[in-house]
Amino acid sequence: MKKTAALFIVIFAASNLAACANKNLKPTEPVTPVASTTQCDCASAVQTTEPKTTETKLVDVKEAAKDAAKIADKIPEYGLLKAASWEDIDGLNQDNLSLSWPAWMQSCTTLVNKPIWQKACSAAAQLNSRTANKPNIDAVQSYFKQYFSVYKTTNIDGTDNGLITGYYEPLLKGSRTKSSKYAYPLYQQPTDLITVELDSIYPELKYKRVRGRLVGSKLVPYYNRAEIELETSPIKGRELLFVDDIIDAFFLQIQGSGLVQLENGEQVHVGYADQNGQTYNSIGRLLIERGELTAANASMQGIKNWARNNLSKLRELLNNNPSYVFFRELPVGLPGPLGALGVPILGERSVAVDPKFIPLGAPVFLSTTEPNSTKPLKRLMMAQDTGGAIKGGVRADFFWGAGFEAGAKAGAMKQAGKIWVLLPKEFVLK
C-alpha cells in the first residue's frame, strides 16, 4: 500500500481491531448459551450460564467480549498452550485414530514445506508407503507418540473448558443465469476490493487486516451488505451463480463454502474468496434481543423457520449483518471444501481454530459431546480451517461434512469441550 494511504489505514484499522475479520469459514449461526466457561469474540456474544434477558446484560456480554479480545491481542503466539502428557488426553483410546489419517496426510501436503514439520510428514509418508495408505490404529498411535509432543489448550483465565461449535457444507439449488426462479446472486470477489495485512506495516499486528476500496488516494470501508444487495449493486456484473433462496444464500456465507445443484444435474463447488471487511453481527442474537425468538429455539433451523414466516421483515434483519462473503468456483472432484490451510477438509475429521493459539495443520484431540447431547465425542481432528468467531485457545468449529444431516448436527452443536494439540518434538514454543 502506498504511503499516501498509510495514515488512513492506521486510523481505519484502529476502529476495526476490536472487531473480528471473517477469514474463511464463518461461525455457525447463531451462538446460543452453553453451560461452560467459553471464549467469545465480538461477532457472537457467548453466554456462559443462563440466557440474558435484558438489554443491559446483553451489553455487558458484548463489552466483556471486547475486553477479552483486547487481552488476547497481548498474548504471544501459541501462548495459551501448556505442556501435557499423552496420559492427560481424555479419551485417546476411545477413538479409531486410523480414521484421522487421511486428514493428516492432507495437512502434510502443505506442512511438509515447513522445516519444523518436515521430519514428521516424511515419516508419515514412509508409514503410508509401508501400509498401502492404510495404517492401523496401533501404527497411527505409535507414529504420533514417536514424533509429537502433547500440549493442552487453555483460556485467557487459565481454565481449560471451552466452546465447540459446528459447521457444514450446505447444498443449494441454482443456475448460471438469473431468472425469476434463481434471483439471488452469489458474487465473486470484486475487482476494487483491497486487503491490507497490517503486519506488513506493524509486525505486532500479526493476524490483523483491513479491507476497503480506494476513493482517490484514500482507503475507505468497503460496501456493506445493504449496499451490495441493492438492485443497482455497485458490484453488478461480478455474479458467479444465482440461487433460489435468499435465506440459503445468507447461510452459505455463514458457512463459507457449499455445493450448488444446477438443473442439468451438475454440482458446482463454491468456496470462500474474500470478505468485505465489515463486522459480523449475529442475526440470531438480534432476534433474541428483539424477542422474536428465545435462546432455546434460536438454532439455524429456528432462524430459517422465522425467516420463512416473516418475509416482510427478512431483508431488514439480514442487513443488520453488514458482513458479506464473496465466492469462487472450486475445481471439480475435491473431496471437500478448501480450508484456510489450503487443503480439502474432511467431514468429522477437520476443525476450524484460532491460528494465533493453535498452529494451522496441527493434529488436535477434542473431548466434547455430540450436538445437543451428553453422549461423549472424543476424536483426533486436524486444525485445517479458521473462522471469524473462532477466537481463543479452547475454541473449535467441528466440520460435519455436506448436506442436510450434517447441517442439522452443525446447527445444534454448542458444546463444552477440551482440546489437546499435538506438535512435532522439534516445535519450540516461544
C-alpha positions in Angstrom: 0.0 0.0 0.0 1.3 3.4 -0.9 2.4 5.7 1.9 -0.2 8.3 1.0 -2.8 5.9 2.4 -0.9 4.7 5.3 -2.2 7.1 7.9 -5.8 6.4 6.9 -5.1 2.7 7.1 -3.9 3.0 10.7 -6.9 5.1 11.7 -9.3 2.8 9.9 -7.6 -0.2 11.5 -7.9 1.2 15.0 -11.7 1.3 14.6 -11.7 -2.3 13.5 -9.1 -4.1 15.6 -11.7 -4.9 18.3 -13.9 -6.3 15.6 -13.3 -9.8 14.2 -12.5 -10.0 10.5 -14.1 -13.1 9.0 -11.4 -15.1 7.3 -12.5 -18.3 5.7 -15.4 -20.3 7.1 -17.9 -18.5 9.2 -19.4 -19.2 12.6 -22.5 -21.4 12.6 -25.4 -19.0 13.1 -26.3 -18.3 15.9 -24.3 -18.8 19.1 -26.6 -19.7 22.0 -25.9 -20.2 25.7 -23.8 -23.2 26.9 -23.2 -24.3 30.4 -19.4 -23.8 30.4 -16.6 -21.3 30.5 -16.1 -20.2 27.0 -14.1 -17.7 25.0 -16.2 -15.5 22.8 -15.4 -12.8 20.3 -17.1 -9.6 19.2 -19.1 -11.3 16.5 -21.0 -13.7 18.7 -21.5 -12.9 22.4 -21.5 -16.3 24.1 -23.4 -16.6 27.3 -21.9 -18.9 29.9 -24.7 -19.5 32.4 -28.3 -18.5 31.8 -29.8 -16.6 28.9 -29.5 -12.8 29.1 -33.0 -11.4 29.3 -32.3 -7.6 29.4 -30.6 -5.2 27.2 -28.2 -4.2 29.9 -27.0 -7.8 30.4 -26.5 -8.2 26.6 -24.5 -5.0 26.5 -22.4 -6.3 29.4 -21.6 -9.5 27.5 -20.6 -7.6 24.4 -18.3 -5.4 26.5 -16.8 -8.4 28.2 -16.1 -9.9 24.7 -14.3 -6.8 23.6 -12.2 -6.7 26.8 -11.3 -10.4 26.2 -10.3 -9.6 22.6 -8.0 -6.8 23.8 -6.3 -9.1 26.3 -5.9 -11.8 23.7 -4.1 -9.4 21.4 -1.3 -9.1 24.1 -0.8 -12.8 24.5 2.2 -14.2 22.5 1.6 -16.6 19.6 0.6 -20.0 20.9 0.9 -18.5 24.4 -2.2 -20.4 25.7 -0.6 -23.9 25.1 0.6 -25.7 28.2 2.9 -28.8 28.2 1.0 -32.0 28.9 1.4 -35.8 28.5 -0.3 -38.5 26.4 -1.9 -39.8 29.6 -3.6 -36.5 30.1 -5.7 -36.8 26.9 -9.2 -37.6 27.8 -10.4 -40.4 25.5 -7.4 -41.1 23.3 -8.1 -44.8 23.3 -11.8 -44.3 22.6 -11.2 -43.1 19.0 -10.3 -45.1 15.9 -7.2 -43.0 15.2 -6.7 -44.5 11.7 -9.8 -42.7 10.6 -8.0 -39.4 11.1 -5.0 -40.5 8.9 -6.4 -39.3 5.5 -7.0 -35.8 7.0 -3.5 -35.8 8.5 -2.0 -36.7 5.1 -3.9 -33.8 3.6 -2.3 -31.5 6.2 1.1 -32.8 5.3 0.8 -31.8 1.6 1.3 -28.3 2.9 3.2 -28.7 6.1 6.0 -30.8 4.5 7.2 -27.5 3.0 7.8 -26.0 6.5 11.1 -27.1 8.2 9.6 -27.7 11.6 7.1 -30.2 10.2 9.3 -32.0 7.6 10.5 -34.8 9.8 7.0 -35.8 11.0 5.5 -35.5 7.5 8.3 -37.5 5.9 7.8 -40.2 8.5 4.1 -40.2 7.8 4.8 -40.7 4.0 7.0 -43.7 4.9 4.3 -45.2 7.1 1.8 -44.7 4.3 4.1 -46.5 1.9 4.6 -49.5 4.2 0.9 -49.9 4.8 -0.6 -49.2 1.4 -2.0 -45.9 2.7 -4.0 -47.7 5.5 -2.0 -47.8 8.8 -4.0 -49.5 11.6 -4.9 -47.8 14.9 -1.8 -49.1 16.7 0.5 -47.9 14.0 -1.1 -44.4 13.9 -0.9 -44.1 17.7 2.8 -45.2 17.7 3.6 -42.8 15.0 2.1 -39.8 16.8 3.7 -40.7 20.1 7.1 -41.1 18.4 7.1 -37.8 16.6 4.8 -35.5 18.6 4.6 -33.8 22.0 1.3 -33.0 23.7 0.0 -29.6 24.7 -3.2 -28.7 26.4 -5.0 -25.5 25.3 -6.2 -23.1 27.9 -8.3 -19.9 28.1 -7.0 -16.5 28.9 -8.1 -17.0 32.6 -6.2 -20.3 32.8 -9.2 -22.6 32.6 -9.3 -25.5 30.1 -13.0 -25.8 29.2 -14.3 -24.0 26.1 -16.9 -23.9 23.4 -17.1 -26.4 20.5 -19.5 -25.4 17.7 -20.1 -27.0 14.3 -20.3 -26.0 10.7 -21.1 -27.8 7.4 -21.2 -27.5 3.6 -24.8 -26.7 2.5 -26.4 -27.8 -0.7 -28.3 -25.1 -2.7 -30.3 -25.0 -5.9 -29.0 -22.6 -8.5 -28.3 -21.5 -12.1 -25.5 -19.8 -14.0 -28.1 -17.3 -15.3 -30.6 -15.1 -13.5 -34.3 -15.8 -13.7 -37.4 -15.2 -11.7 -36.7 -18.6 -10.0 -33.0 -18.1 -9.5 -32.9 -14.4 -8.4 -30.3 -14.2 -5.7 -26.7 -13.8 -6.7 -23.5 -15.3 -5.2 -20.9 -12.7 -6.0 -17.2 -13.2 -7.0 -14.5 -11.1 -5.3 -14.9 -7.5 -6.5 -12.0 -6.1 -8.5 -11.9 -3.0 -6.4 -11.6 -4.8 -3.0 -8.3 -4.1 -1.3 -6.9 -6.1 1.6 -4.1 -4.8 3.8 -2.2 -7.2 6.1 -1.4 -4.8 8.9 1.7 -6.8 10.0 3.3 -5.5 6.7 3.3 -2.1 8.4 3.4 -3.0 12.1 4.8 -6.6 12.8 3.0 -6.6 16.2 -0.3 -6.6 14.3 0.0 -10.1 13.0 -3.3 -11.7 12.1 -4.9 -8.2 11.8 -6.1 -6.9 8.4 -8.4 -4.3 7.0 -10.3 -4.3 3.8 -11.7 -1.4 1.8 -11.7 0.4 -1.6 -9.8 3.4 -2.9 -11.6 6.7 -3.4 -8.9 9.0 -4.8 -5.9 8.3 -2.6 -7.8 7.2 0.4 -8.8 3.7 1.5 -12.5 3.8 2.7 -14.6 0.9 4.1 -16.0 -1.4 1.5 -19.7 -1.5 0.7 -21.8 -3.2 3.3 -24.5 -5.9 2.8 -27.3 -3.5 2.3 -25.4 -1.6 -0.5 -24.2 -4.8 -2.2 -27.7 -6.3 -2.3 -29.4 -3.3 -3.9 -30.9 -3.9 -7.4 -28.3 -1.3 -8.6 -25.5 -3.1 -6.8 -22.1 -1.4 -7.0 -20.6 -4.8 -7.9 -23.2 -5.7 -10.5 -21.5 -7.9 -13.2 -19.5 -9.9 -10.7 -22.2 -12.6 -10.2 -20.8 -16.1 -10.0 -24.1 -18.0 -9.7 -27.7 -17.4 -8.9 -29.7 -19.4 -6.3 -33.4 -19.7 -5.5 -33.5 -18.9 -1.8 -32.2 -15.7 -0.1 -32.1 -17.4 3.3 -29.9 -20.3 1.9 -27.6 -17.7 0.2 -27.2 -16.0 3.6 -26.3 -19.1 5.5 -23.9 -20.1 2.7 -22.0 -17.0 3.6 -22.1 -18.1 7.3 -20.6 -21.5 6.4 -18.2 -20.1 3.8 -18.5 -22.9 1.2 -21.1 -25.2 -0.3 -22.5 -27.1 -3.3 -24.8 -25.5 -5.8 -27.0 -28.1 -7.7 -27.8 -26.9 -11.2 -30.9 -28.1 -13.1 -28.8 -30.2 -15.5 -27.6 -32.2 -12.5 -24.2 -30.5 -12.3 -22.9 -29.7 -8.8 -20.7 -26.6 -8.6 -18.4 -26.5 -5.6 -18.1 -22.9 -4.3 -15.6 -21.7 -1.7 -14.7 -18.6 0.2 -12.9 -16.0 -1.9 -12.9 -12.9 0.4 -15.0 -10.8 2.7 -16.0 -7.1 2.6 -14.2 -6.3 5.9 -17.4 -5.2 7.7 -18.1 -6.5 11.2 -20.0 -9.8 11.5 -23.2 -9.4 13.5 -25.3 -12.4 14.6 -28.9 -12.2 13.4 -29.7 -15.0 15.8 -28.6 -12.8 18.7 -30.5 -9.9 17.3 -33.7 -12.0 17.1 -33.3 -12.9 20.7 -32.8 -9.3 21.7 -35.9 -8.3 19.8 -38.0 -11.0 21.5 -38.7 -12.7 18.1 -37.0 -15.9 19.2 -36.0 -17.4 22.5 -32.4 -18.7 23.1 -33.8 -22.2 23.2 -35.2 -22.0 19.6 -32.6 -19.7 18.0 -30.9 -22.6 16.2 -30.1 -22.4 12.5 -33.4 -24.2 11.7 -35.3 -22.0 14.1 -33.9 -18.8 12.3 -34.8 -20.3 8.9 -38.4 -21.0 10.1 -38.7 -17.5 11.5 -37.5 -16.1 8.2 -39.9 -18.0 6.0 -42.8 -16.8 8.3 -41.6 -13.2 8.3 -40.5 -12.4 4.7 -41.5 -8.8 5.0 -39.0 -8.3 7.9 -36.3 -10.5 6.4 -34.3 -8.0 4.3 -34.0 -5.6 7.2 -32.9 -8.4 9.5 -30.2 -9.6 7.1 -28.9 -6.1 6.5 -28.2 -5.8 10.3 -25.2 -8.1 9.5 -23.1 -5.8 7.2 -20.5 -8.5 6.7 -20.6 -10.0 3.2 -18.7 -13.0 1.7 -17.6 -13.4 -1.9 -17.1 -16.8 -3.5 -15.1 -18.6 -6.2 -15.8 -21.8 -8.1 -13.6 -24.6 -6.9 -12.1 -27.4 -9.0 -14.2 -30.4 -9.8 -13.6 -33.6 -7.8 -12.3 -32.2 -4.5 -13.1 -34.5 -1.5 -14.2 -31.5 0.5 -14.2 -27.7 0.6 -10.8 -25.9 0.9 -10.0 -24.7 4.4 -7.6 -21.9 5.4 -4.7 -24.4 5.3 -5.3 -24.6 1.5 -6.2 -28.3 1.5 -9.6 -30.1 1.2 -11.2 -30.6 4.6 -12.8 -33.9 5.5 -16.1 -34.3 7.3 -15.9 -35.2 11.0 -12.0 -35.0 11.0 -11.4 -31.3 10.4 -11.9 -28.3 12.7 -11.5 -24.6 12.5 -9.4 -23.0 15.2 -7.8 -19.7 16.1 -4.4 -19.8 14.3 -2.9 -17.4 16.9 -3.2 -20.1 19.5 -3.2 -23.4 17.6 -0.9 -23.8 14.5 -2.8 -24.5 11.3 -2.4 -28.1 10.2 -1.7 -29.4 13.7 -3.5 -32.6 14.9 -5.8 -31.8 17.8 -7.7 -34.1 20.1 -11.2 -33.0 21.1 -13.0 -34.2 24.2 -16.6 -32.9 23.9 -20.1 -34.3 23.4 -22.4 -34.9 20.4 -24.6 -32.0 19.3 -27.3 -31.1 21.9 -26.4 -34.3 23.8 -24.3 -35.6 26.7 -23.0 -38.5 24.5 -19.2 -38.4 24.5 -17.4 -37.3 21.3 -13.7 -37.9 21.7 -11.8 -37.6 18.4 -8.5 -36.8 16.8 -9.0 -34.0 14.3 -6.9 -31.8 12.1 -6.8 -28.0 12.5 -7.2 -27.1 8.9 -9.5 -24.0 9.0 -10.3 -20.7 10.7 -13.4 -18.6 11.2 -14.4 -15.1 12.2 -15.9 -16.2 15.5 -13.3 -18.8 16.3 -11.2 -16.9 18.8 -9.3 -18.1 21.8 -7.4 -21.1 23.0 -10.2 -23.6 23.9 -12.3 -22.9 20.8 -13.1 -25.0 17.8 -15.6 -25.4 15.0 -16.3 -29.0 14.1 -16.8 -29.7 10.4 -19.6 -32.2 9.9 -19.5 -32.6 6.2 -22.1 -31.8 3.5 -25.8 -31.9 3.2 -29.0 -31.8 5.4 -27.9 -34.3 8.1 -24.6 -32.5 8.5 -26.4 -29.2 8.7 -28.7 -30.4 11.4 -25.8 -31.5 13.5 -23.8 -28.4 12.9 -26.7 -26.1 13.8 -27.3 -27.9 17.1 -23.7 -28.1 18.2 -22.9 -25.7 21.0 -21.0 -28.0 23.4 -18.4 -27.6 26.2 -15.1 -29.3 25.5 -11.4 -29.6 26.0 -8.6 -29.5 23.4 -5.1 -31.1 23.2 -2.7 -30.1 20.5 0.0 -32.4 19.0 3.1 -30.6 17.8 6.3 -32.0 16.4 9.0 -32.6 19.0 11.2 -30.1 17.1 8.5 -27.4 17.7 9.7 -24.9 20.3 7.1 -22.6 21.9 8.3 -19.0 22.4 
